[in-house]
Amino acid sequence: MPSSGYDSASLPDLLPLYYRRLFPFSQYYRWLNYGGVQRNYFQNREFSFTLKDDIYVRYQSFSTQSELEKEMQKMNPYKIDIGAVYSHRHLNCRRKFERGKSAADICPKCWTLMTIAIRILDRALREDFGFRLLLWVYSGRRGVHCWVCDEAARKLSVAERSAVAEYLSLVKGGEETLRKVVLSDPIHPFIRDSLTVVERYFSQYALQGQDILGKKETLDKVLALVPEDVRKELLQYFQTEKIPEKRWGRLSTLAQSKRSTVKKGQYFEKEIMLQYCYPRLDVNVSKGVNHLLKSPFSVHPKTGRISVPIDLKELDEFDPFDVPTISLICEELDRPRTGEEEEEKKKEKEEDAKEKENDKDTVEKRKIRDYKRTSLAKYVKCFDRFLDTLARSQKGELLKRSDLQKDF
């Protein structure tokens, strides 16, 4: 059985194999070409590669899938970032840089925050803004990225992107700010919908996982967010009641009581829930049209995990620690083929022969998809399903444009 252990020192030896036999170039190109609806859309896209020894290569562009594939197999990037679509192609720029991010990895308890973030933001982007083509991707370490692939979203200006990001931002202020969420009466429908999601996971994450009402330092921070008279009553109640869920139940009851007796809304229990569980957005990344974003199927150099698409139908079961590492999938290639895999290989060879016979102009015969023999297969399949949805949308867009041209 292959081991999933990853040693960053092995990365230079593993990357050539990954880019030669496992990286899903066909699907990748199909995604970024967006069906060829817009001319030169892929050709004018910026790619950025981080190479060994922190060599940073920006402003790369490629005319075809084959050109991209050859360059990635030649350079074997440690990290791939995708940039903006410019009005023209760029010349490559190479320089050294220093990474400034913390090396901390995610803990299983904290991953619940990512689940909450996906559920809140996916609902808002679909229902409040009308976007449909959302690709959620695990970063390979601690976070998630959402690629909004609708044409309307891709055409938003910086001001429009900023407006969307601000609408979705709820937690304000840094370490020095005590109350980071302040609700007004009546509560906005978007916030009410977000609270519905937070309430589903609050006990699991905050009360049990983070024990915010158990340890003194975390308990003091929570009590600092409630009115003084409520704080006094809670301190007295907490002297005898130690169960976190009952402590929270008492706090919630007092908040509801406040709301029924005070003219202005007292939503401090909801503010606490949002402050601890609502996602923190990177507004600068969201609003910047030329900001680099980590590519799906890039390898995280520190963890070795592949940046894979997330199937929202299985979101609650998604475990970042089960995501395959480059070590694992490269080892899986060395497994002896099963009878089923041998039969599939035989069929693929027969199809290649037919393809060559039927189309004499085919330059590059279809490659055997080695990733199907590895743990990466289910994530590529998830990507395929998204691409099918994207293709249907692109087909509709082409038909719409065709009809408009006929009208003229």
Secondary structure, DSSP 4 states (H G I P E B T S, - for coil): -------GGGHHHHHHHIIIIIS-HHHHHHHHHGGG-STTTTTTEEEEEEEGGGEEEEEE--SSHHHHHHHHHHH--SEEEEEEE-SS----EEEE----S--PPP-TTTHHHHHHHHHHHHHIIIIIT----EEEEE-SSS-EEEEE--HHHHT--HHHHHHHHHHH------TT-S------SSPPHHHHHHHHHHHHHHIIIIIIIS-TTTSHHHHHHHHTTS-HHHHHHHHHHHTT---HHHHHHHHHHHHHHHHHHSSS---HHHHHHHHHHSPPP-HHHHH-TT--EEPTTPBPTTT-BB--B--GGGGGG--GGGSPBHHHHHHHTTSPPPHHHHHHHHHHHHHHHHHHHH-TT-SSPPPP-GGGGSTTHHHHHHHHHHHHHHHHHHHHHHHHHHHHHHH-
